[in-house]
Amino acid sequence: MLYHLYETQRSLMEPFTDLAQSAAKVYGNPLSLLGQNPFAQRISAGYDLLHRLGKDYEKPEFGLRTIDVDGVGIAIHERVEINKPFCELRRFKRFSDDPATLEKLKGQPAVLIVAPLSGHYATLLRDTVKTMLKDHKVYITDWKNARLIPLSEGEFHLDDYVNYVQEFIRHLQGIYGNCHVMSVCQPTVPVLAAVSLMASRGETTPLSMTMMGGPIDARKSPTAVNNLAMNKSYEWFENNVIYRVPTSFAGAGRRVYPGFLQHSGFVAMNPSNHAKSHYDYFKDLIKGDDASTEAHRKFYDEYNAVLDMDADYYLETIKVVFQEFSLVNGTWDVKGVDGKIERVRPQDITTTALFSVEGELDDISGSGQTEAVHSICSGVVATEQKHLEVPGAGHYGIFSGRRWREVVYPHVKAFILSHQPKAASAKAPATAPKPAAAPVKRAPAATKTAVKKVARKK
């Protein structure tokens, strides 16, 4: 019922937000009669803010058309490589007329970026993708809005997420022989499960995994997000935050966790910061500070665009990751596409290098939650593991913005390159087993501390 009330309210508000947009333009035009009012700029700013607070935000575009690589312009063609019912695998193919640059691009590593399915669209990682494109062949999971997926497509479970990731990895392996995987936030858990299952079966696993700000072990330094999931029962979530999609959408009748609830939760975490940001936007409009107002629009066009998640996936994530801690407890069973149930065993991973990244001030995935991946992947030798804590970085800072580009990315780039085969080898079948390596004990805690200290000095 809440979803229907929300949509009714939004529909009723739509004419007023459109009117506010028109009024902002009229008062902001110095050639119009109303624009000559001495308070016109202030009135225009007020209407503009009202419009942005009330408007409906659609899915943004990645909008990556070109990048610069060593002074050479590279054209980017975005295309859907694989179209699944609940996700699209997108590829950002690079083109250049410069022979030397083209040859360089061909030899670069292929990376699958697994974007979060936690309320926002994959475009939240636009800066991540743009930066990675300079030195890598980039693919990304672009999760679909569940309210737009017809009931005929069936349900979507956490197991399906894990199976999707495995399929995408095999797809890249079929093209390039092997690939690297990067997961940001929520997908660290299902990505680790996917690679673990592949390792247990003797399949070829990715050359490296980079895990950034994810709840591998949500028991460590629990945040407000963790506490909510831990302190409420499974039944509470099912009865209080799950609703059916209204009839006005293609996914009518589907049980979902609505995006507007997730967005409300995001805003509630830092309400004063958002209020200040909107007030600053109002003042910048009055001053005519175009650069600041455009930066505000770009951020909130992304931040306010949210998607619905299928109820089964959402509830199972709450249960597996935040209540039963099934991954770290070794009790997680996943159903494959063939219906076979398999136990997730991270200790079976032996030939995939492991890099974890955390932000010192992360208020979504607390300190130590991502780093915990090293203790459960005991089959990976210590020399193939690395951890980085980014001083002064919050959750978004480790994959977007200046700290991502200047602090984190150089480490990510170097780590991936160090585990990329020097010469292109013949493509191996995606299911070709790798020789198992004998498990080696992890390095003592002092070794990891040293890595952290080096990172801070840089």
C-alpha positions as CSV (number, residue, x, y, z in Angstrom):
1,M,0.0,0.0,0.0
2,L,2.9,2.4,0.8
3,Y,4.3,2.0,-2.7
4,H,0.9,3.0,-4.2
5,L,0.6,6.0,-1.9
6,Y,4.1,7.1,-2.8
7,E,3.4,6.9,-6.5
8,T,0.1,8.7,-6.1
9,Q,1.8,11.5,-4.2
10,R,4.6,11.7,-6.8
11,S,2.0,11.9,-9.6
12,L,0.1,14.6,-7.9
13,M,3.3,16.6,-7.3
14,E,4.5,16.2,-10.9
15,P,2.5,19.2,-12.3
16,F,3.8,21.4,-9.5
17,T,7.4,20.5,-10.1
18,D,7.0,21.1,-13.8
19,L,5.5,24.5,-12.9
20,A,8.4,25.3,-10.6
21,Q,10.8,24.5,-13.4
22,S,9.0,26.9,-15.7
23,A,8.8,29.6,-13.1
24,A,12.5,29.3,-12.4
25,K,13.3,29.8,-16.1
26,V,10.9,32.8,-16.4
27,Y,12.3,34.6,-13.3
28,G,15.8,33.7,-14.3
29,N,15.4,35.3,-17.8
30,P,16.4,39.0,-17.5
31,L,14.5,39.7,-20.8
32,S,11.2,38.6,-19.3
33,L,8.9,41.0,-17.4
34,L,9.2,39.0,-14.2
35,G,12.9,38.6,-14.6
36,Q,13.3,42.4,-14.1
37,N,12.0,42.1,-10.5
38,P,14.8,43.0,-8.1
39,F,14.2,39.7,-6.3
40,A,14.0,37.7,-9.5
41,Q,17.3,35.8,-9.1
42,R,16.3,34.8,-5.5
43,I,12.8,33.7,-6.6
44,S,14.2,31.8,-9.6
45,A,16.7,30.0,-7.3
46,G,13.8,29.0,-4.9
47,Y,11.7,27.6,-7.7
48,D,14.7,25.7,-9.2
49,L,15.4,24.1,-5.8
50,L,11.7,23.2,-5.4
51,H,11.8,21.6,-8.8
52,R,14.8,19.5,-8.0
53,L,13.5,18.4,-4.6
54,G,10.2,17.2,-6.1
55,K,11.2,15.8,-9.5
56,D,11.4,12.2,-10.4
57,Y,15.0,11.1,-11.3
58,E,15.4,8.7,-14.1
59,K,18.4,6.3,-14.7
60,P,21.4,8.4,-15.7
61,E,23.6,7.5,-18.7
62,F,27.3,6.6,-18.3
63,G,27.9,9.3,-20.9
64,L,31.5,8.2,-21.6
65,R,32.2,9.2,-25.2
66,T,36.0,9.8,-25.2
67,I,39.0,9.6,-22.9
68,D,42.5,10.9,-23.1
69,V,45.4,8.4,-23.0
70,D,48.8,9.9,-23.1
71,G,47.5,12.9,-25.1
72,V,45.7,10.7,-27.6
73,G,41.9,10.9,-27.9
74,I,40.2,7.5,-27.5
75,A,36.6,7.0,-28.7
76,I,34.4,4.9,-26.4
77,H,31.6,2.8,-27.7
78,E,29.2,1.5,-25.0
79,R,27.3,-1.6,-25.9
80,V,25.4,-4.4,-24.2
81,E,27.4,-7.6,-24.4
82,I,25.0,-9.9,-22.6
83,N,21.4,-9.1,-21.8
84,K,20.0,-11.1,-18.8
85,P,16.5,-10.7,-17.3
86,F,17.8,-8.7,-14.3
87,C,21.2,-7.4,-15.6
88,E,23.1,-6.2,-18.6
89,L,26.8,-6.9,-19.0
90,R,28.1,-3.6,-20.6
91,R,31.3,-3.3,-22.5
92,F,33.1,0.0,-23.1
93,K,35.0,-0.7,-26.3
94,R,37.8,1.7,-27.1
95,F,38.8,2.9,-30.6
96,S,41.8,4.8,-31.9
97,D,43.3,5.8,-35.3
98,D,46.8,5.9,-33.9
99,P,48.5,2.5,-34.6
100,A,50.9,2.7,-31.6
101,T,48.0,3.5,-29.2
102,L,45.8,0.8,-30.7
103,E,48.5,-1.8,-30.2
104,K,48.9,-0.7,-26.6
105,L,45.2,-0.9,-25.9
106,K,45.1,-4.5,-27.3
107,G,47.6,-5.8,-24.8
108,Q,45.9,-4.3,-21.7
109,P,44.1,-6.4,-19.0
110,A,40.4,-7.2,-19.2
111,V,38.5,-6.2,-16.1
112,L,35.0,-7.1,-15.0
113,I,33.7,-4.5,-12.6
114,V,30.8,-5.9,-10.6
115,A,28.6,-2.9,-9.6
116,P,26.4,-2.9,-6.4
117,L,22.8,-3.9,-6.5
118,S,21.9,-1.9,-3.4
119,G,19.6,0.9,-4.5
120,H,21.7,3.0,-7.0
121,Y,22.4,2.3,-10.6
122,A,25.8,1.1,-11.9
123,T,26.4,4.7,-13.2
124,L,27.4,5.5,-9.7
125,L,30.7,4.0,-10.7
126,R,31.1,6.3,-13.7
127,D,34.3,7.8,-12.3
128,T,35.6,4.3,-11.6
129,V,34.9,3.2,-15.2
130,K,36.4,6.3,-16.7
131,T,39.6,6.0,-14.8
132,M,40.0,2.3,-15.5
133,L,39.4,2.7,-19.2
134,K,42.8,4.4,-19.6
135,D,44.7,1.1,-18.9
136,H,42.1,-1.7,-19.1
137,K,39.4,-3.3,-21.2
138,V,36.4,-2.6,-19.0
139,Y,33.1,-4.5,-18.6
140,I,30.5,-3.7,-15.9
141,T,27.3,-5.3,-14.5
142,D,24.4,-2.9,-15.1
143,W,21.6,-4.1,-12.9
144,K,18.0,-3.5,-14.0
145,N,15.2,-1.8,-12.0
146,A,13.0,-4.7,-10.7
147,R,9.9,-2.6,-11.1
148,L,10.4,-2.7,-14.9
149,I,10.9,-6.5,-15.1
150,P,7.7,-8.4,-15.9
151,L,6.6,-11.2,-13.5
152,S,7.0,-13.6,-16.4
153,E,10.8,-13.3,-16.0
154,G,10.5,-15.1,-12.6
155,E,12.1,-14.2,-9.3
156,F,15.7,-13.1,-8.6
157,H,17.6,-14.6,-5.8
158,L,21.0,-14.1,-4.3
159,D,22.0,-17.4,-5.9
160,D,21.0,-16.0,-9.3
161,Y,23.4,-13.0,-8.6
162,V,26.2,-15.5,-7.9
163,N,25.4,-17.4,-11.1
164,Y,25.3,-14.3,-13.2
165,V,28.8,-13.3,-12.0
166,Q,30.1,-16.7,-12.9
167,E,28.6,-16.5,-16.4
168,F,30.1,-13.1,-17.0
169,I,33.6,-14.3,-15.8
170,R,33.4,-17.2,-18.2
171,H,32.4,-14.9,-21.0
172,L,35.5,-12.8,-20.6
173,Q,37.6,-15.9,-20.2
174,G,36.3,-17.2,-23.5
175,I,37.4,-13.9,-25.2
176,Y,40.7,-13.2,-23.5
177,G,41.7,-16.5,-21.9
178,N,41.3,-14.9,-18.4
179,C,40.4,-11.7,-16.7
180,H,40.5,-9.7,-13.5
181,V,37.5,-8.9,-11.3
182,M,36.8,-5.8,-9.3
183,S,33.8,-5.6,-6.9
184,V,32.6,-2.5,-5.2
185,C,30.7,-2.6,-1.9
186,Q,27.8,-5.1,-1.8
187,P,29.0,-7.4,-4.6
188,T,32.2,-8.4,-2.7
189,V,30.2,-11.2,-1.0
190,P,28.6,-12.8,-4.1
191,V,31.7,-12.2,-6.2
192,L,33.8,-14.1,-3.6
193,A,31.1,-16.8,-3.6
194,A,31.2,-17.1,-7.4
195,V,35.0,-17.4,-7.6
196,S,35.0,-19.9,-4.7
197,L,32.5,-22.1,-6.4
198,M,34.5,-22.0,-9.6
199,A,37.7,-22.9,-7.7
200,S,35.9,-25.8,-5.9
201,R,34.9,-27.3,-9.3
202,G,38.4,-26.9,-10.7
203,E,37.5,-24.2,-13.1
204,T,39.9,-21.5,-14.2
205,T,39.5,-18.6,-11.7
206,P,40.2,-14.9,-12.4
207,L,43.8,-13.7,-12.3
208,S,43.0,-11.3,-9.5
209,M,40.1,-10.0,-7.4
210,T,40.0,-6.4,-6.1
211,M,37.5,-6.0,-3.3
212,M,36.5,-2.5,-2.3
213,G,34.5,-1.4,0.8
214,G,32.4,-4.6,1.1
215,P,30.7,-6.4,4.0
216,I,32.7,-9.7,3.9
217,D,32.5,-9.9,7.6
218,A,29.8,-7.5,8.8
219,R,30.5,-8.3,12.5
220,K,33.6,-6.2,12.4
221,S,33.2,-2.5,13.3
222,P,29.4,-2.6,12.6
223,T,28.0,0.6,11.1
224,A,24.5,2.0,11.3
225,V,23.6,0.1,8.1
226,N,24.9,-3.1,9.7
227,N,23.1,-2.5,13.0
228,L,19.8,-2.1,11.3
229,A,20.1,-5.4,9.4
230,M,21.4,-7.2,12.5
231,N,18.9,-5.9,15.1
232,K,15.7,-6.4,13.1
233,S,14.4,-9.9,12.3
234,Y,14.0,-11.4,8.9
235,E,10.2,-11.3,9.4
236,W,10.4,-7.6,10.3
237,F,12.0,-6.7,6.9
238,E,9.6,-8.9,5.0
239,N,6.6,-7.3,6.7
240,N,7.7,-3.7,6.7
241,V,9.8,-2.9,3.7
242,I,8.6,-5.3,1.0
243,Y,5.8,-4.1,-1.3
244,R,4.3,-5.0,-4.7
245,V,5.0,-2.8,-7.7
246,P,1.9,-0.7,-8.8
247,T,0.1,-1.4,-12.0
248,S,1.6,1.6,-13.8
249,F,4.9,-0.3,-14.3
250,A,5.9,-3.3,-16.4
251,G,6.8,-5.2,-13.3
252,A,3.3,-4.8,-11.8
253,G,2.7,-7.2,-8.9
254,R,6.4,-8.1,-8.4
255,R,7.5,-8.1,-4.7
256,V,10.3,-5.5,-4.3
257,Y,12.3,-3.5,-1.8
258,P,11.4,0.0,-3.3
259,G,14.2,2.3,-4.3
260,F,12.5,5.3,-2.6
261,L,12.9,3.5,0.8
262,Q,16.5,2.9,0.2
263,H,17.0,6.5,-0.8
264,S,15.3,7.7,2.3
265,G,17.7,5.6,4.4
266,F,20.7,7.1,2.6
267,V,19.5,10.6,3.3
268,A,18.6,9.8,6.9
269,M,22.2,8.8,7.6
270,N,23.4,12.4,7.0
271,P,20.4,14.7,6.9
272,S,22.2,17.8,7.9
273,N,24.8,17.3,5.2
274,H,22.1,17.1,2.5
275,A,20.3,20.1,3.9
276,K,23.4,22.1,3.8
277,S,24.2,21.0,0.3
278,H,20.8,22.1,-1.0
279,Y,21.1,25.4,0.8
280,D,24.5,26.0,-0.7
281,Y,23.0,25.2,-4.1
282,F,20.4,27.8,-3.5
283,K,23.0,30.4,-2.6
284,D,25.2,29.4,-5.6
285,L,22.2,30.0,-7.9
286,I,21.7,33.5,-6.5
287,K,25.4,34.2,-7.0
288,G,25.4,32.8,-10.5
289,D,28.2,30.3,-9.6
290,D,27.6,28.0,-12.6
291,A,30.4,25.6,-11.8
292,S,29.2,24.8,-8.3
293,T,25.5,24.5,-9.3
294,E,26.4,22.1,-12.1
295,A,28.5,20.0,-9.8
296,H,25.5,19.8,-7.4
297,R,23.2,18.8,-10.2
298,K,25.5,16.1,-11.4
299,F,25.9,14.6,-8.0
300,Y,22.2,14.6,-7.1
301,D,21.1,13.5,-10.5
302,E,23.1,10.3,-9.7
303,Y,22.4,10.1,-6.0
304,N,18.6,10.6,-6.3
305,A,18.2,8.0,-9.1
306,V,17.4,4.7,-7.4
307,L,16.1,1.3,-8.4
308,D,13.9,-1.3,-6.8
309,M,15.4,-4.7,-5.8
310,D,13.6,-8.0,-6.1
311,A,12.3,-9.0,-2.7
312,D,13.9,-12.4,-2.6
313,Y,17.3,-11.1,-3.4
314,Y,17.1,-8.3,-0.9
315,L,15.8,-10.5,2.0
316,E,18.3,-13.3,1.3
317,T,21.2,-10.7,1.3
318,I,20.0,-9.5,4.7
319,K,19.9,-13.0,6.0
320,V,23.1,-14.4,4.5
321,V,25.4,-11.4,4.9
322,F,24.1,-9.5,7.9
323,Q,22.3,-12.0,10.1
324,E,23.8,-15.4,9.7
325,F,27.2,-14.4,8.4
326,S,27.1,-17.5,6.2
327,L,30.2,-16.7,4.2
328,V,32.7,-16.3,7.1
329,N,31.0,-19.1,9.0
330,G,31.4,-21.5,6.1
331,T,27.7,-22.4,6.0
332,W,26.6,-20.8,2.8
333,D,25.1,-23.1,0.1
334,V,24.3,-21.8,-3.4
335,K,22.0,-23.4,-6.0
336,G,23.6,-23.4,-9.4
337,V,21.8,-23.0,-12.8
338,D,21.6,-26.8,-13.0
339,G,19.8,-27.0,-9.6
340,K,22.8,-28.5,-7.8
341,I,23.5,-27.1,-4.4
342,E,27.1,-26.4,-3.6
343,R,28.9,-25.1,-0.4
344,V,30.9,-21.9,-0.8
345,R,34.5,-22.6,0.2
346,P,36.7,-19.5,-0.2
347,Q,39.7,-21.6,1.1
348,D,39.6,-23.5,-2.2
349,I,40.8,-20.4,-4.1
350,T,44.5,-20.8,-4.8
351,T,45.4,-19.2,-8.1
352,T,43.6,-15.8,-7.8
353,A,45.5,-12.9,-6.3
354,L,43.6,-10.9,-3.7
355,F,43.6,-7.1,-3.1
356,S,41.2,-5.5,-0.5
357,V,40.6,-1.7,-0.2
358,E,39.0,0.1,2.7
359,G,38.3,3.7,3.5
360,E,39.4,5.0,6.9
361,L,36.1,6.8,7.4
362,D,33.8,4.4,5.7
363,D,30.4,4.7,7.4
364,I,28.7,1.9,5.3
365,S,31.3,-0.9,5.5
366,G,33.2,-0.5,8.7
367,S,36.9,-1.0,9.2
368,G,38.1,-4.6,8.9
369,Q,35.0,-5.9,7.1
370,T,36.6,-6.1,3.7
371,E,40.0,-7.0,5.0
372,A,38.4,-10.1,6.5
373,V,38.6,-11.7,3.1
374,H,42.2,-12.5,3.6
375,S,41.6,-14.7,6.6
376,I,39.0,-16.9,4.9
377,C,40.9,-17.2,1.6
378,S,43.6,-19.3,3.3
379,G,44.6,-21.0,0.1
380,V,46.0,-17.9,-1.5
381,V,49.7,-17.5,-0.6
382,A,50.5,-14.4,1.4
383,T,52.7,-12.9,-1.3
384,E,49.6,-12.8,-3.6
385,Q,47.5,-10.8,-1.0
386,K,47.5,-7.1,-0.4
387,H,45.4,-4.7,1.7
388,L,45.1,-0.9,1.4
389,E,43.4,1.4,3.9
390,V,42.9,4.9,2.4
391,P,43.4,7.7,5.0
392,G,40.6,10.2,5.2
393,A,38.4,8.4,2.7
394,G,34.8,7.6,3.2
395,H,32.8,4.9,1.4
396,Y,32.4,6.7,-1.9
397,G,36.0,8.1,-1.8
398,I,37.6,4.8,-2.4
399,F,36.0,4.4,-5.9
400,S,35.1,7.9,-6.9
401,G,36.7,11.4,-6.8
402,R,40.2,12.6,-6.1
403,R,41.3,10.0,-3.6
404,W,40.2,7.2,-5.9
405,R,42.1,8.7,-8.9
406,E,45.2,9.8,-7.0
407,V,45.5,7.3,-4.1
408,V,43.6,4.1,-4.8
409,Y,43.8,3.7,-8.6
410,P,47.6,3.6,-8.8
411,H,47.6,0.7,-6.4
412,V,44.8,-1.1,-8.3
413,K,46.5,-0.6,-11.6
414,A,49.8,-1.9,-10.4
415,F,48.2,-4.9,-8.7
416,I,46.3,-5.9,-11.8
417,L,49.3,-5.4,-14.1
418,S,51.6,-7.4,-11.8
419,H,49.2,-10.4,-12.2
420,Q,48.7,-10.0,-16.0
421,P,50.5,-12.5,-18.2
422,K,53.4,-10.8,-19.9
423,A,52.6,-12.2,-23.3
424,A,49.2,-13.1,-24.8
425,S,48.8,-16.8,-24.6
426,A,46.4,-19.1,-26.5
427,K,42.8,-18.8,-25.2
428,A,42.0,-21.5,-22.8
429,P,38.5,-23.0,-22.4
430,A,36.5,-21.3,-19.6
431,T,36.2,-24.5,-17.8
432,A,39.8,-25.6,-18.0
433,P,41.1,-26.6,-14.5
434,K,44.1,-24.9,-13.1
435,P,46.7,-26.9,-11.2
436,A,46.0,-26.7,-7.5
437,A,48.7,-25.0,-5.3
438,A,49.4,-26.2,-1.8
439,P,47.9,-23.9,0.8
440,V,50.4,-21.7,2.4
441,K,50.0,-20.1,5.8
442,R,49.2,-16.4,5.8
443,A,51.8,-13.9,6.7
444,P,51.7,-12.7,10.3
445,A,49.8,-9.6,11.2
446,A,52.9,-7.5,11.1
447,T,53.3,-8.0,7.4
448,K,49.8,-6.5,6.7
449,T,50.4,-3.6,9.0
450,A,53.5,-2.8,7.1
451,V,51.6,-2.7,3.9
452,K,49.1,-0.3,5.4
453,K,51.9,2.0,6.6
454,V,53.5,2.1,3.2
455,A,50.1,3.0,1.7
456,R,49.7,5.9,4.1
457,K,53.2,7.3,3.3
458,K,52.3,7.3,-0.4
